[in-house]
Amino acid sequence: MKQQEFFSSRWAMLIATLGIAVGTGNIWRFSRVVAQNGGGSFLIPWVIFLLIWSVPLIIAEFALGKSSRMGPVGAITKIAGNKFGWMGAWIVFVSTAIMFYYSVVTGWCVRYFFSVISGDLFNTSEHLIYWNEFSSGYQPLLFHFISMLFAAFVIIRGVTNGIEKMTKVMVPALLIILFILFIRAITLPNAIEGIKYFFTPDIDVVLDYKVWLNALTQNAWDTGAGWGLILAYAIYMKKREDISLNAALIGFGNNSVSLLAGITIFSTVFALSSSDAINQISQSGPANTGLTFVYLPLLFTKLTESYLVNIVFASMFFIALVFAAFTSLISMVELSTRTMIDFGFKRQNAIVLIALLGFIFGIPSALDLKFLTNQDWVWGLGLILSGAFISFSIIKYGVNKFRTEIINGYGSDVKIGKWYNFVIGILVPIQVVVLISWWFISSIGWDAEWWNPFHSENIGTVIFQWVIILILFIGLNKFLVNHTLKSDLT
């Protein structure tokens, strides 16, 4: 099947891909994970994993998408062989499972934006009660539906008229808003205390396996590495587009946005709250929502003495969060849609099916925060296996051959050296084995009910759900591969 549609320019492709990476993971997830993992202590493994996990995998995804012109199932099959198409199916499923509850989180952002501009959020002094009343009702379901509907509307318009036009507006606007908020935050009195917390490490915390596990998971969340999302957008790259330079810009640009958001949030928190702020914001609210949806709204009411100015800054923050959420959600819907197209569906039919399934399977997360917490835990960690499968497929193909023929092939401006062979062929697999083994051993040693598959956040629930999906896809491998490759020939 000949590729018919492409991003109109390199700039458009970069902006769209940066939209994948820059999402609520940079604001909603990053800030609370930092607060829960020792502030500056967390940044050390987080930066390390950017270099030895995220950037190499982003390079791999760009190369796989551009060379195969297919989603993860077809791309992995072409490079690793027909026996391993199930690995591509796993990559798609993990991102789709995240999409189910990510749409719910996107809906939260939309709801809070409207709450700010209406003044409703500023008419309460009990923001935890406000959040609990909202999250325990049926409103999250309505806004989840709105989020899926809007994402489907963008995708159905295609790459240039849908994804490209929307991200060209949302991503630059998001970056400008974050920069304005950053300037305001660092000029607040006592903001320096927040910056100190954000950048000061504690060696005891650095040696905790959970910090490293969370750092790798957050890096995957931050950058989109291993999701298959960048692979899906790379399908629409022109042949002359460079891979390695684009990957570096996405990886470092995205983490720079996370640092910008982190400095902004922690400066604000320390400037306007008590010394016990970190304990409060890392624990307030179910599903780790305390910082963004409970504590920050309270802080915005104290930002200045002007009610109107406070509403303006709060509106800017939540519209930035909405833009961040939608640019990432759109890419998740596109990945699932592209997989169905590879399977023989027409785009319109695929989008209707994905939007419907996305809404239905997101309902449990919209109605039950414990379920959402469980899914975030299980499939956030599932990204580690996704990265492992991408690495495996490249090793199966031949790492040096992949580097010289595909990464450094036609259109390459910057040639990747032999260091890539070591990182993707040896270092990425070692990271997977060490982190998962460390996690397993530590969990069994300290968690009496580590085996229980019905706990929200333990090893038992991860193994239980992973095994079900892996058995299903391995069993369906021949069916998946045959139908995907058949559509590629038509």
N, C-alpha and C positions, 0 to 999 in steps of 0.2 A: 504494500500500500504506500503510494508515494506521498511524501509530506507536502501538504498543500498550504499550510499557514505558518508564518514566522513572525517573530517580533520585528517591528519596523526598523529598529536601530539598536546598537549596542547599549546606548543610554537607557532605552525603554526596557531592554532585557535585564539590565543591572538593577534598575529601580524596582521592577517586578520581583526579581529574585531577592532583593533586600527586603521587600515587603513580606516574603516568606519568613525570613529570619527575624525581622523586627516585629514582634507581636507582643501579646500580653505576657509572654514568658520573660520579656525584658523588664517589665514593670510589675505586674501582678505576682508572677512566680519568683522572679529574681530577688526582689526586695525581701520577701518573706523567707526565702531559702537562706539568704545571707543572714538575716536576723536569727534564724534557728540554728545556724552552723558557725557561730563565732565571729561574725563580721569579717575583719581582715584575714582571719585564719582561712576562711573559705576561698578567698581570692587566689591563694597560692596554687592549690590543685586546679582551680577553675582556669587560670591562665595556662598552666601546663597542659591541660587537656585540650585547650584551643589549638595548641601547636601540634600535639601528637595524636589527636583524635579528630577534631572537627574539621580543620583545614584539609588534611589528607582525604577525608571522606567526602567533603564538598567537591574537591578536585575529581574524585572518582565518580560522583553523581553527575557532574557536568559532562564528563567524558562518556559515561554510559548512555545518558540521554541523547547527546549529540550524535554518537556513533550508531546507536540502534534505532533511533526514532520510534521507540516504543516505551511503554511504562515498565515498572520493575519486573513483572512476570516475563515479558518478552525480552527485556534487556539482560536479565540474569540468565535466562535460557540460552540466548545467543552467545553469551560469553563463557558460561560455565558448563553448558550442555543440557540436554533434555531432561536429565534426571534431577535437576536442581531448580526447576521452575517454581516449586513450592516455597523456596526461599524468597523469591520475589513476591509471592502471594502473602507471605508473612509480613514483609515490609509494608505492603499496601494495607493489610489488615490492621497492623499496629497504628498506622497514621489515621486510618478510618475510625478505629475505636477511640482514638484521642479526639477526632472530629466530633463524635457523638456528644461528648461532654464539653468540648471547646466551644461549640455553638451555644451551649447553656451559659458559659462564662461570658461569651460575646453579648448575649442577651442581658446579663447583669450590667455590663458596661453601658449598653444602650439605655437601660432603665435608669441607671444612676445619672446619666447625662441629662435626661429629661427631668429627673428629680431636682437637679441643680438649677437648670434654667427656669423651672417653674417656681423655684424658691422653696419647694416642699422639703428638701433635704436640710435647709437652714432653719426650718420652723420647729425642729426637734433638737433637744439637748441629749437625748438618749439614743445614740447612734447604733448601739448594739441591739437594743430593742427594735429600732427601725429596721435593721438588717434581718433580725429574726422573724419579724412579722412578714417581711417581703419574701424571704427565702423559704418559709414554711407554708406559704400559700400557693396559689395557682398562677400568679403572675410570671414566675420564671418560665413556665411552660409557654405562655403567650409570647414572651420575648425570644425564647428559643425558636419558636416557629417563625417569627419575623426574621431572625438572623439567618436561618436556613433558606428562607424564601429569597432574601436579598442576595445571598451568595449564589444561589441557583440562577437568579436573574442576570448576574454579571457573567457567569460561566456560559450561559446559553447564547450570549452575544458574541462569543468566540474570543480569540486571543487578542487581536488588535483592537477590536471595538469594545471588548469587555474588560479583560484582565489588564491590558496595557493602559487604557484610558483611565480606569479607576485607580490603579496604583500610581500613575503619574500625578494624580491629585492628592491622594491620601498620604503617600510616603513623604514627599517634601513637606507637606503641611504638618505631619507628625513630628518631623525633625525640627522644624522651626518652632513649634509649640514647646517641645521638650527643652530647646535651648533657652527660650524666654523664661520658662519655669526654673531652669537651672540657674540663670543669672539672679532671679529673685531669691531663690533658696539660699545661695551662698552669701548673699548680702544681709541675711537675717542675723540678729544678735545670737551668739552662742552656736552658730552653725558649724564652727570649727570643731566642736565636740563631736558632732555627727560624722564629720569627715575623718576625724581621728579614729573613731570606732570602726568606720568603714574600711580603713587602710591599716589598722594595727593588728598584727597577728599574735596568736597565743600558741606556743609550740605544743602544748598538751592537746589542744583542740585539733591542730594540724595532723596529729598522729591518730585521730579517731577514724576508723574505716568508714563510718557513716558519712563523714565530711567528704571523703574522696568519692564515695558512691554517689552522693548528691551532687558533687561537682561535675562528674561525668554526665549524669542524667541532665543536669541543668545546662551543660554545654550543648548537649544534643538538642534540648528544648530551645536554647538561645539561638543557635545557628541554623537549625533545621538539618544538621548533619545526620544522615542515616534514615531520615524519614521517607525518602523517595520523592519528596516534594520538589527539590531542586532538579532531580532527574526528570521529573515530569515537565518542568518549565524548559529544561535544556533541550527537549525534543524540538522546541520552536526556535532554537538558535540557528543563525545562518552559518554556513560551512566555514566562512572566513573568520568567525568569532574565536577569540582566544579563550582557553579553558583556565589555565593556571592563574593568570592575572585576575580574572573575574572571581575565581574562588577565594583568592587572598583578600580582595576588596570586600567580599561578602562577609568572610569570617572576622576580619579585624574591624570592619565597619560596624557589624552587628554588636560585637563585644564592647566597642566604644560607646554605642548607644546604651547598653546595659550599665556601664560605668557612669554615664551621664545621668541616667535615671536613678541609679543608686545614690549618687552624691546628692541629687535633688531631694530625694525622699528622706534620707537620713539627716541631711542638714535641716530640713523642715521639722522632722520629728524632735531632734535634740534642741532646736531653737525654741520650740513652743510647748515642750512637755517636761515632765519630771525626769529625774535620773533613772527611774525605773521603767522608762519608756520601752526599751527593747524587750523586756519580759512581757510587757502588756501587748505590744504589737505582734510578737511572734506567737502569742497564744490566743488572742481575742478572736472570737468567732469560730464557728465550725468550718471545716474544710480549709483551714489556714487562710481565711479570707480577712482576718482582722486588720491587717495593715491597709489594704486598699479600700475595702468597703465599710470598715468600722472606724478605724483610727484616723485615716487621712481626712475623711469628711469632717470629723471633729476639729482637726487642725486647721482646715480651711476656714472654719468659722472664726478662728482666732488670728488669722494671717495679718490683717490690718484692722483698724478701727472702722473702716468703711465697709458697710454691708455690700454695696454694689461692687467694689473692687474685689472683695472675697468671692462673690459669685462669678466674676469674670475669670479669676484664676482657677477656681474649681471647675468651671465650664471648660476652660482650656485643657485642664488635666484629663477630664473624663472624655472629651472629644478626641484627645490624643489616644486614650485607651481604646476608644471605639474604632478609630482608624487602624491602630495596631492589631486589634482583634480581627477586624474584617479582612485585612490584607493576608493574614495567615489562614483564616477560615476559607477564603476563596481558593487558596492553593491546595488545601485539603480536599475540597470538593472537586477541584480540577484533577487531582491525582486519582481519586476514585472513579471519576467520569472517564478519564483517559484509559484506565484499566478496562472499563466496560467497552469502550470503543475498540480497544485492541482485541477484545473478546467477540467483536462482530456487531455490537450495538451501534445505532445511529446516535450522534451527539445529543439530539433533543430527547430521545427516549432514555438514554443513559442518565442525563441530568435529572429528568423527572423521577426515575427510579432511585437515584442516589439521594436526592432531596427528601423523598418520601421515607426511605430507610433511615436517613440521618435524623429526621424528626422523630420517627417511631422509637429508634434505639437510644435516642437522647432523652426520652421521657423519664426513665428511672433516675437519671442524674438531675433532671430539672426538679423532680419531686422529693428527692432524698439526698441530702448532702453527704451522708455516709457512703452511699453508693458512688457518688462522684469522687470522693476521696479515694475509695478503693480502686476505681478505674484509673485515676491519675497515677497512683502507686504502681499498679500492675503494668500498664502500657507505657508509662514513662520509663520504667526499667526495661520494658520490651525493646526500646530503642537500642539498648546495648547489643541485643541479639541481632537486630537489623544491621547495625554497623559491622558485626562479625560476619554476617552473610555476604555483605558487599565485599569485605576483605577476602573472604573465602573464594568468591567467584573470580576475583582478580588473580588470586594465587593459582586457581585452577587453569585460568587462561594463560598465565605466565606474567609475573609482575613486570619484568623488564620489557617484554613484548608490549604489554598494555601501555607502559610509560612512553616508549619510543614511537609506537605506531598510532596510538589513539590520543593520548594526552599531548604529545609533541608533534602530532600530525598536522594536516593542512589547517592554516589559520592561526597556528600557535605563534604568539609574539614573544613569550617568555618560555624558554625550555626548562623543564623540570629535570633536575639531576638525579643521580643514583641514590641519593638520600631517601627518595620516595620509595624505592624498592624495600629498604630496611623498615621504614615506618609502616607502610601498608601491609607488607608481607610478614613482618615479625612483631613489630611493636604493638600494632592494633590487636592481633590475636592474643598477645601476652597480657595486654590490659584487660581483655575480656575474661580470660582464665583467672588471673590474679584477683580482679575485683569480685567476680561471682563467687570464687572459692572463699575469699576473705569474708564475704557477706554470708555465705552458707554456714561456714564454721562458726563465725561469731554469733549468728542467729540461733543456731542449735545450742550453743554454749550458754546463752543468756536468756533465751525466750522459751519458757516451759511449754508453751503451746505453739511452737514454731510450725508445727505440722497442720494446724487447724485451717482448712481452706475457707472458712467463713469469717475470719477476722478481716478488718479493713486493711491493715498494713502490716503484714508479716510474710514470711517466706512461703508458708503453706498456700496462701491464696494465689501467689504468683505462680508457683509450680502447677497448681491445679488448673488454672486458666490457660497457662502457656501450653501444657501438655494436650489439652482438648483441641486447641487450634492447630498445633503442630501435627497431631495425628490426623486431623481432618484434611489438612492441605497435602501432607505426604500421601495420604490415600487417594486424593483427587489429582495428584500431580500430572498423570498422563492426560487426563481430561482437560486440565487447565492449559497445559503446554500445546496439545493438539489444536485446541480452538483458538489460542492466541496466535500461533504460527500460521494457521490456516487463514486468518483474517489479514495477516501481513502479506500473503501472497495474492490476495484478491484485489 
